Amino acid sequence: MTSARAAIRIARTLLSTQYAYMLEYRAEIALWALSGVLPLIMLGVWQNSGAASQAGWNPGQLRHYFVAAFLVRQFSVVWLIHVFEEDVVSGKLSPFLLQPLQPLWRYFAAHLAEQATRIPFVALMLLALAWVNPALLWVPTPENLALGIAAIWGAFLLRFLLQTLSSMLCFWSERAAALDRLLVIPYLFLSGLVAPLDTFPPAIKTVALATPFPAMVDFPARLLAGLPVDIGAGFLSLMLWCGLLSPLCWLSWRRGLRRYGAMGA
Amino acid sequence: MRRSRTLSTVLQFWRSSLEAESEYQLNLVLECLAVSGNLAGSLFVLSLLFTGQSTLGGWGWNEALIVLGLYTLLDGFTSCLLQPNLSKIVNHVQQGTLDFVLLKPVDSQLWLSLRCFSPWGIPALLAGVVLVGLGLQRSGTGLQGEALVLGSVLLLSGAAILYSLWFSLAALSIWFVKVWNATEVLRYTLVAGRYPVSAYPPALRLVFVFVLPVAFMTTVPSQALLGQGSWPWAAGSLLMAVGSLLASRWFWRFALRHYTSASS
């Protein structure tokens, strides 16, 4: 009981301090929110191409899909590796290790706080979209909204775990971020961020669905946009991949920590 | 005399940064993988956009390849020069080391823009050139000397616009300090340059010409290379380049007047 209470207290403190920190850098976060416009740009190209109607999508579905993908992307951004790499290389990780708290929680709380800071900016961008073209927005059913938010959270968790795994390479290599850049490529092209999975040739679609990437954008975006989607399979894939990655993260953290020499030691 | 000293300083900078970067030879492999992966992905998405039709915004497949090639080329330029240099301005402001830069007897904008040269953009540069060549060859127009000259000039002016945008955004850190990823915003929105501007809805086209001039970076030089360059667009591109270079210069001077160093 007391441990649960202590955990809640720690979580609250972490979240509120990180939120205060993030608010301080709100200008940066606004810019970051802006950098997520890629799905909207792709919407422009797809709208004019007519290739989506070949896949049986009407213009309304296309619009909703990409706006939903934009939202999913906004709330599943993970930047752990950039901070973690710096903390490992400069030795800032050492004081965190002295505290009786797994340091990864700190980064996790920072991500949640950053998402909270992002909400008003994303709302503003949605308003701007509504001003440009009201047909870009829609009201999802309460059920789809709830499931969609859950799926976005799942997607965020999955992306966080995947990047935790690549961040652990920081213990071995000075340039783990460069390696992580390679992981961004399949995420970009196979997740549905730049092209709906339905437009893929069947063989490539099958391959893509065997990777964790479609669960990160395609699945939550379809839920939010109210497109036909296999809800059970989507959540199952999220859970399976998270379940697979968590023990790997835990293991690599333990092995990596043994390699950690701290700065200058 | 003075110009040659600047030139030799820059060459000295680049030699030293090449030496430093050659420590990380594994990067070459990673960079080649990243470039080929990105290229494969872009070609894949382009082919998806072409399913069931032969043109995208009036551009055929081969012509669209030239646009993609020029995008890749400029991306390489970004990795070689813009990213390694301009992303450091933020650190300089945050840690107060900008003071040391300002004290040097070199123009501060020059120093901040050209201090490093990262060889890791070269694979993208090469891939871009190959793609442009392939597109030109397959589009059947062949290479005309005049078109090549105009295309190269317009590509250079596109690069100048790109540089000015990056530099001005990075200079914003004088006020906002942590605009670490302001330049990332640029990188993500410039992705629009992968496709010809006419592939976008009219409203976005205006944005890509006047607000975020990606049209001048890839579409306009591609048209020139194809021998379809028009004087109004060429003049517009050159004007935009000169204007944005001057604006970046002015903006840097203006920003410096507001610079108060780290601890004050």
Interface residues (C-beta under 8 A of the other chain):
Chain A: Y25 A27 E28 L31 W32 L34 S35 G36 V37 L38 I41 G44 V45 W46 Q47 N48 S49 G50 A51 Q54 V132 E174 R175 A178 L179 R181 L182 I185 P186 L188 F189 V194 A195 T199 F200 I204
Chain B: Y24 L26 N27 L30 E31 L33 A34 G37 N38 G41 F44 V45 L48 L49 F50 T51 G52 Q53 L56 G57 F176 K178 V179 W180 N181 A182 E184 V185 R187 Y188 T189 V191 A192 Y195 A199 Y200 P201 A203 L204
